[in-house]
Amino acid sequence: MSILVIAEHDNKALNAATLNVVAAAQKIGGDITVLVAGSGAQAVADQAAKVAGVSKVLLADDAAYANQLAENVAKLVAELGKGYNHILAASTTTGKNILPRAAALLDVSMITDIIAVDSANTFKRPIYAGNAIATVESSESVIVATVRGTAFDAVAAEGGSAAVEAAASTGDAGISKFINEEIVKSERPELTAARIVVSGGRGVGSGENYHKILDPLADKLGAAQGASRAAVDAGFVPNDMQVGQTGKIVAPDLYIAVGISGAIQHLAGMKESKVIVAINKDEEAPINAVADYWLVGDLNTVIPELVSKI
């Protein structure tokens, strides 16, 4: 059994989500190869080689992969993937952009967002916004799947000693080009990797109030900040802060939901959190059903009082 894991990175450092994918690969069993496709990404390959459980690292270093354009990387994955039983990537924006294209090039169907491995060809994945779990068996010659990172405990980033080998580039597909990117800089933890997340919903009232009320709490707790889709759609915060089925999936040790009603779409993105605290003036809010602790009260009063006591 051979498994190809697509590394997620920024050409400088390996994204922690890759460690969760390797953990899923270990559940399947077999030799695990990590593919690092990038430009000037030798440091990433060296990090991947140290990951526990990795047998080999393939480094495809080419300017065509500098910005992880899905069309270019998918072409490479499809070419290399013919020699593997499984191809796995994180269920992130990048992974969900690359793998469907690679699957199409390989002429196989794919499995999205797996949360458990029953056997080498049988997996569990959530459906209906996480309200049901489907068991899916694949008979494809190459099983292509994205992995929900929050469902698997990350393997150790140190301890491995895999060999790094060069992989031939398949070059620029010539059907897309990188124009520019705008990156929001923040000193707070990355949302999907944070141990504590403070999220605000429509109930915070405005973008100004979101920051006025929730920033001090996040600062005190060293937490990442998130939001419901309603808050994002209202323009309170950028959409990269959205938690939910169409946003980011998180499972921190502590999730504090402030002014969030708890629509199914939002619950699908955070209900696996270890401890959920809900603060809402509506005692009938659906989020109370999944919360470990909930407080009925005015967030404009409750949150400042909470901050003062931390």
Secondary structure per residue as TSV (DSSP state, phi and psi in degrees):
chain	resnum	aa	ss	phi	psi
A	1	M	-	360.0	126.3
A	2	S	E	-125.8	137.2
A	3	I	E	-128.0	131.4
A	4	L	E	-106.8	119.3
A	5	V	E	-105.0	127.7
A	6	I	E	-86.4	117.4
A	7	A	-	-73.8	138.3
A	8	E	-	-103.4	131.7
A	9	H	B	-164.1	175.7
A	10	D	-	-120.5	25.4
A	11	N	S	73.5	-1.7
A	12	K	S	-120.9	-42.2
A	13	A	S	-141.2	149.3
A	14	L	B	-76.3	130.0
A	15	N	-	-71.0	137.9
A	16	A	T	-58.7	-25.4
A	17	A	H	-59.9	-27.9
A	18	T	H	-63.2	-32.3
A	19	L	H	-66.2	-33.5
A	20	N	H	-71.4	-35.7
A	21	V	H	-67.0	-39.8
A	22	V	H	-62.3	-36.8
A	23	A	H	-62.2	-41.3
A	24	A	H	-65.2	-38.7
A	25	A	H	-62.7	-37.0
A	26	Q	H	-65.5	-32.2
A	27	K	H	-65.3	-34.2
A	28	I	H	-70.8	-44.1
A	29	G	-	95.0	141.5
A	30	G	S	126.2	-176.1
A	31	D	E	-78.0	130.4
A	32	I	E	-108.6	121.9
A	33	T	E	-111.8	134.1
A	34	V	E	-105.5	128.0
A	35	L	E	-98.9	120.7
A	36	V	E	-107.6	107.9
A	37	A	E	-107.0	115.7
A	38	G	E	-168.1	-167.5
A	39	S	S	-131.3	120.4
A	40	G	S	65.5	38.7
A	41	A	-	-105.5	25.9
A	42	Q	H	-58.5	-37.9
A	43	A	H	-62.3	-35.8
A	44	V	H	-67.6	-43.4
A	45	A	H	-61.4	-40.2
A	46	D	H	-64.6	-37.9
A	47	Q	H	-65.8	-43.8
A	48	A	H	-62.2	-33.9
A	49	A	H	-66.1	-22.5
A	50	K	T	-89.0	-8.8
A	51	V	S	-67.9	132.5
A	52	A	T	-60.7	132.3
A	53	G	T	93.6	-8.1
A	54	V	-	-86.2	130.1
A	55	S	-	-89.5	-34.8
A	56	K	E	-154.5	151.4
A	57	V	E	-122.6	129.2
A	58	L	E	-104.5	126.8
A	59	L	E	-111.7	112.5
A	60	A	E	-103.6	100.6
A	61	D	E	-104.9	110.2
A	62	D	-	-157.2	143.4
A	63	A	G	-57.7	-24.7
A	64	A	G	-64.3	-21.7
A	65	Y	G	-104.3	7.8
A	66	A	T	-57.8	-38.3
A	67	N	T	-112.1	17.1
A	68	Q	-	55.6	38.7
A	69	L	-	-61.2	125.7
A	70	A	H	-59.1	-37.7
A	71	E	H	-62.2	-38.8
A	72	N	H	-76.0	-46.3
A	73	V	H	-68.1	-38.7
A	74	A	H	-61.1	-38.0
A	75	K	H	-61.4	-42.7
A	76	L	H	-65.8	-46.4
A	77	V	H	-60.8	-42.4
A	78	A	H	-64.1	-38.5
A	79	E	H	-68.3	-48.3
A	80	L	H	-72.2	-32.9
A	81	G	H	-66.4	-16.6
A	82	K	T	-61.4	-23.1
A	83	G	T	-94.9	10.4
A	84	Y	-	-123.7	156.2
A	85	N	S	-81.9	-32.8
A	86	H	E	-134.8	145.2
A	87	I	E	-126.8	121.8
A	88	L	E	-124.2	147.0
A	89	A	E	-147.7	161.0
A	90	A	E	-67.9	147.2
A	91	S	S	-83.4	62.7
A	92	T	S	-114.4	179.2
A	93	T	H	-55.9	-43.5
A	94	T	H	-67.0	-49.2
A	95	G	H	-61.2	-42.4
A	96	K	H	-73.2	-13.4
A	97	N	H	-86.6	-37.2
A	98	I	H	-84.9	-49.3
A	99	L	H	-65.0	-39.1
A	100	P	H	-60.3	-36.3
A	101	R	H	-67.0	-42.2
A	102	A	H	-63.8	-41.0
A	103	A	H	-62.1	-40.8
A	104	A	H	-64.1	-40.6
A	105	L	H	-66.0	-31.1
A	106	L	H	-85.4	-7.4
A	107	D	T	60.2	44.3
A	108	V	-	-129.5	155.8
A	109	S	-	-81.0	163.0
A	110	M	E	-127.8	165.0
A	111	I	E	-114.5	129.4
A	112	T	E	-105.3	143.3
A	113	D	E	60.6	48.0
A	114	I	E	-70.0	142.2
A	115	I	-	-119.3	-7.3
A	116	A	E	-158.6	151.4
A	117	V	E	-113.8	116.1
A	118	D	E	-88.5	-38.1
A	119	S	E	-159.4	-175.7
A	120	A	T	-62.6	-22.6
A	121	N	T	-127.8	12.8
A	122	T	E	-129.3	128.3
A	123	F	E	-138.3	160.3
A	124	K	E	-109.3	142.4
A	125	R	E	-146.3	147.2
A	126	P	E	-77.6	145.3
A	127	I	E	-134.0	168.9
A	128	Y	T	51.4	52.4
A	129	A	T	56.0	33.2
A	130	G	T	85.2	3.8
A	131	N	T	-82.0	-10.5
A	132	A	E	-143.7	153.8
A	133	I	E	-117.0	123.6
A	134	A	E	-97.3	139.7
A	135	T	E	-100.9	120.7
A	136	V	E	-117.8	128.4
A	137	E	E	-111.2	130.7
A	138	S	-	-110.7	138.4
A	139	S	-	-113.8	15.2
A	140	E	-	-68.1	152.1
A	141	S	S	-66.6	-33.7
A	142	V	S	-126.4	122.1
A	143	I	E	-90.2	117.7
A	144	V	E	-109.0	126.2
A	145	A	E	-150.9	145.8
A	146	T	E	-98.1	150.1
A	147	V	E	-117.1	127.7
A	148	R	-	-75.6	109.7
A	149	G	G	-59.7	-34.0
A	150	T	G	-69.6	-11.2
A	151	A	G	-89.0	-10.3
A	152	F	S	-129.0	132.4
A	153	D	-	-69.9	132.2
A	154	A	-	-61.5	143.2
A	155	V	-	-77.6	168.1
A	156	A	-	-68.6	138.6
A	157	A	S	-77.7	-14.2
A	158	E	S	-123.7	158.4
A	159	G	S	116.9	-19.7
A	160	G	-	-88.1	165.9
A	161	S	-	-147.4	52.4
A	162	A	-	-75.0	153.1
A	163	A	E	-81.2	145.2
A	164	V	E	-104.8	124.1
A	165	E	E	-121.5	149.8
A	166	A	E	-80.0	140.3
A	167	A	-	-114.3	136.9
A	168	A	-	-66.9	133.7
A	169	S	-	-75.7	145.8
A	170	T	-	-96.3	2.2
A	171	G	-	75.9	-170.3
A	172	D	-	-82.0	126.0
A	173	A	-	-68.1	-20.8
A	174	G	S	75.1	17.6
A	175	I	S	-117.6	1.7
A	176	S	-	-155.4	159.9
A	177	K	-	-145.7	150.5
A	178	F	-	-81.4	129.8
A	179	I	-	-101.1	-62.9
A	180	N	-	-167.2	170.1
A	181	E	-	-140.7	149.8
A	182	E	-	-118.8	116.2
A	183	I	-	-107.3	127.5
A	184	V	-	-82.8	120.1
A	185	K	-	-87.9	134.6
A	186	S	-	-147.9	142.9
A	187	E	S	-86.9	-7.2
A	188	R	S	-79.2	161.1
A	189	P	-	-61.7	156.0
A	190	E	-	-68.7	137.7
A	191	L	G	-55.2	-48.7
A	192	T	G	-75.7	-11.6
A	193	A	G	-110.6	-2.0
A	194	A	-	-74.5	146.6
A	195	R	S	-78.9	-27.2
A	196	I	E	-130.2	134.6
A	197	V	E	-129.0	131.5
A	198	V	E	-111.7	118.6
A	199	S	E	-119.2	146.5
A	200	G	E	-121.0	150.6
A	201	G	-	-120.3	-164.3
A	202	R	G	-56.3	-29.2
A	203	G	G	-63.7	-15.9
A	204	V	G	-73.2	-16.7
A	205	G	-	93.9	-39.8
A	206	S	S	-165.4	165.4
A	207	G	H	-63.4	-39.8
A	208	E	H	-61.7	-43.1
A	209	N	H	-71.8	-32.6
A	210	Y	H	-54.1	-51.8
A	211	H	H	-71.9	-36.2
A	212	K	H	-64.1	-40.6
A	213	I	H	-88.6	-44.0
A	214	L	H	-91.7	-26.6
A	215	D	H	-58.7	-46.3
A	216	P	H	-60.9	-36.6
A	217	L	H	-68.1	-45.2
A	218	A	H	-62.5	-39.4
A	219	D	H	-64.4	-42.5
A	220	K	H	-64.7	-36.7
A	221	L	H	-92.4	-8.5
A	222	G	T	65.0	38.9
A	223	A	-	-100.3	157.2
A	224	A	E	-81.2	160.9
A	225	Q	E	-116.6	139.3
A	226	G	E	-132.9	-175.3
A	227	A	E	-159.9	159.7
A	228	S	-	-82.6	167.2
A	229	R	H	-63.5	-35.9
A	230	A	H	-60.0	-40.8
A	231	A	H	-68.9	-37.4
A	232	V	H	-68.5	-46.2
A	233	D	H	-62.9	-29.7
A	234	A	T	-79.2	-6.4
A	235	G	T	84.3	14.8
A	236	F	S	-65.8	-42.2
A	237	V	S	-142.5	164.4
A	238	P	-	-66.2	157.6
A	239	N	G	-71.6	-12.7
A	240	D	G	-74.3	-3.1
A	241	M	G	-98.4	0.5
A	242	Q	B	-73.0	130.0
A	243	V	B	-107.2	130.5
A	244	G	S	152.0	-175.9
A	245	Q	T	-58.9	-37.6
A	246	T	T	-102.2	11.4
A	247	G	S	-120.1	-132.9
A	248	K	B	-102.1	144.2
A	249	I	-	-96.0	123.9
A	250	V	-	-126.8	153.5
A	251	A	-	-147.7	63.3
A	252	P	-	-75.3	173.1
A	253	D	S	-67.3	-33.3
A	254	L	E	-139.4	125.9
A	255	Y	E	-121.5	118.5
A	256	I	E	-107.9	114.0
A	257	A	E	-102.8	117.0
A	258	V	E	-115.3	119.9
A	259	G	S	66.4	28.4
A	260	I	-	-110.6	125.6
A	261	S	-	-72.7	-35.6
A	262	G	-	101.1	45.4
A	263	A	-	-62.5	153.7
A	264	I	H	-53.1	-39.8
A	265	Q	H	-59.6	-39.7
A	266	H	H	-74.8	-42.6
A	267	L	H	-59.3	-33.6
A	268	A	T	-61.6	-23.3
A	269	G	T	-96.3	-6.5
A	270	M	T	-144.3	-1.5
A	271	K	T	-71.6	-9.2
A	272	E	T	-86.8	2.2
A	273	S	-	-59.3	145.8
A	274	K	S	-68.4	-43.2
A	275	V	E	-130.9	128.2
A	276	I	E	-116.3	126.3
A	277	V	E	-115.7	125.7
A	278	A	E	-115.7	131.7
A	279	I	E	-123.3	113.8
A	280	N	E	-155.0	143.8
A	281	K	S	-79.7	-10.1
A	282	D	-	-97.6	110.4
A	283	E	T	-71.6	-11.0
A	284	E	T	-99.6	8.1
A	285	A	-	-59.3	133.2
A	286	P	G	-56.2	-28.8
A	287	I	G	-64.4	-22.5
A	288	N	G	-63.2	-24.8
A	289	A	G	-71.0	-24.3
A	290	V	T	-106.3	-7.6
A	291	A	-	-76.5	141.2
A	292	D	S	-77.9	-34.2
A	293	Y	E	-136.3	136.2
A	294	W	E	-141.9	145.5
A	295	L	E	-127.5	125.2
A	296	V	E	-90.2	116.8
A	297	G	S	179.5	171.5
A	298	D	-	-79.7	116.9
A	299	L	H	-59.5	-28.6
A	300	N	H	-68.2	-19.2
A	301	T	H	-102.1	-43.7
A	302	V	H	-66.1	-45.7
A	303	I	H	-67.0	-47.8
A	304	P	H	-58.8	-36.1
A	305	E	H	-67.0	-40.5
A	306	L	H	-63.3	-43.8
A	307	V	H	-60.7	-40.0
A	308	S	H	-66.8	-21.7
A	309	K	H	-100.6	-3.3
A	310	I	-	-84.8	360.0
